[in-house]
Amino acid sequence: MSAGYIIANVTVTNPAQYEDYKKWSSEAMRVHGAEVLVRGGKVEVIEGDWTPDRLVILKFPSVAAAKAFDASPEYGKARSARQGAAVMRMIVVEGVG
């Protein structure tokens, strides 16, 4: 079975409020067994013009598990907390491993 990865580029507009989102999203990640590979580390462009603000990469056992995380009540609570605090651009990708 192929792993599923959620890749998100987040533009934080209200850092204080975003802390609530981080708390609830961390709990949702724990409940759904996400492996956090990248969460807001330093980004350096080495080719092209893509300059993500805050990059997050999560690994799940499958694409179905990643989609279940996204649709879960736990992540829904985080999503509600993020309203007005950030702009989220998020994809799910089938991968290896």
Residue pairs with C-beta under 8 A, 6 or more apart in sequence:
1 61
1 62
2 62
2 63
2 94
2 95
2 96
3 59
3 60
3 61
3 62
3 94
3 95
3 96
3 97
4 59
4 60
4 61
4 62
4 63
4 64
4 65
4 66
4 67
4 92
4 93
4 94
4 95
5 37
5 57
5 58
5 59
5 60
5 66
5 92
5 93
5 94
5 95
6 34
6 56
6 57
6 58
6 60
6 66
6 69
6 70
6 90
6 91
6 92
6 93
7 55
7 56
7 57
7 90
7 91
7 92
7 93
8 55
8 56
8 57
8 58
8 88
8 89
8 90
8 91
9 52
9 53
9 54
9 55
9 88
9 89
9 90
10 53
10 54
10 55
10 56
10 86
10 87
10 88
10 89
11 53
11 54
11 86
11 87
12 18
12 53
12 54
12 85
12 86
13 84
13 85
13 86
13 87
14 84
14 85
14 86
15 85
17 81
17 84
17 85
18 82
18 85
18 86
20 81
20 85
21 78
21 81
21 82
21 85
21 86
23 81
24 74
24 75
24 77
24 78
24 81
25 75
25 78
25 82
27 74
27 78
28 34
28 69
28 72
28 74
28 75
28 77
28 78
29 36
29 58
29 69
31 72
31 74
32 60
32 65
32 68
32 69
32 72
32 74
32 75
33 60
33 61
33 65
34 58
34 59
34 60
34 69
35 58
35 59
35 60
36 56
36 57
36 58
37 57
37 58
37 59
38 55
38 56
38 57
39 56
39 57
40 54
40 55
40 56
41 55
43 51
43 52
43 55
45 51
58 66
58 69
59 95
59 97
60 66
60 69
63 92
63 93
63 94
66 92
67 92
69 75
70 90
70 92
82 88
